[in-house]
Amino acid sequence: MAVDVQVSPLALTASMVLAVAALASVRVMPRLVGAFAPFEGEAARRPVPSTRTFAAVTVLAVGAVALALHHRPSWLPAYLYLTVVGVVLAAVDLRVHRLPDALVLPSYPILAALFGLAAVLDGLTADTWDGGHAAGAAMGAGLLLAAFGLLYLIPGGGLGLGDVKLVGLLGASLGWLGSLELVLLGLLAGLLSAGAYAGFLLATRRAGRSDPIAYGPHLLLGAFLAILVGAVGV
């Protein structure tokens, strides 16, 4: 259900400042991605992207999120953080097939704190505090963690433990928007993207059926698209 939210000039200014702050991280992205080596005995699958590549991707992603949530400036720190970290995680996973704990695990308390800040700021501008967003975040995270935890246990399923840890963050971010349907939409979009990419690799003989693929970028892309869709109705 769409909510009629009045957007003040202050909110628009805050959105722009937060977006610019997120873009400032581009300069360190190549060094950060290059700091994560492949697993022992494996080689990097591609070089570290250039600063220009990171800049182009980050500008598009940050701009889209800032535009979609400009009417909810209190939510922007959490979603812009997820966007920037998501760009880095996607690049690392594509390069070395890793979703490092050093990036994923600290993001749990950081996102929790940023969503907590959003709840406080929302409570200051409303007559009553709405706990539905926090409940949705917890349910979304729990749902995807449970689902991917089971999939991880299936032999030959192709999922890594890093994928399981990542989806908890994505489920929380989608669930905060207030709809479990969005959680499922993000999951479905990510799996469809991964399936289409795997099919392309097989059709072009660039990979065999037993070759692993990086699921992280596809899961992040699915969540990103679902966030943009969900932001329209909040």
C-alpha positions, 0 to 999 in steps of 0.5 A: 500500500502506498503511503503519502509522504511529504518530502521537505527540502531538508529531506532532499538535501539530506538524501543528496549528502548521503548519496555523495558520501556513499560515492566517496568510497569509490576511491578505496574499492579497487584496493579493498577488492584486491586485498582478498586473495583466492582460496588456497590452490586457486587462481583469481578468475579476473583482474580487479576492476578499475576505479572508473568501472567501480565509479560507473557502477556505484554512481548508477546503483547509489543514484537509483537507491537515493532516488527511490528512497528520497522520501525516506531519508532516515532509511537511506544510510542503511540502504546506501551502506548495503549498496556500497558493500554490495558492489564490493562483495559482488566484485570480490565474488566474481574475482575469487569466488569468495564472500569474505566474513570480514565484509559480511559479518560486520555488516549485520550489526552495522545494518541493525544500528542503521535500521535502529537509527531509522526507527528512532528518526521515524518515531520522532516524526510520527505520533506512534512508533511503527514496529512493523518494519523491524519485525519485517526485517527480522522475518525476512532475514530468518526466512532466507537464512533458513531456506539457504541454510537447508540448500547449503546442506544439499550435496552438490547444490553449489551454494557456499557458506558465504552465500548463506551469510549474505542472504540474511542481510538481503532478507533483512533489508527487503523485509524492512520495506514491509512485505515478505513478497518483496523478500521472495521477489528478491530471492526469485530474481537472484536465482533467475539471474544466476540460472540465466548466467549459468545457462549462457556459460553452458551454451557458449561452452565457457563452463561445464556442468560441474564448474562453480559460479559466483552466486553472490552478484546475482543474489545482490542484483535480485535484492537491489531490483526488489528494493527499487520496486518496494521503495515505490510503495513505502 
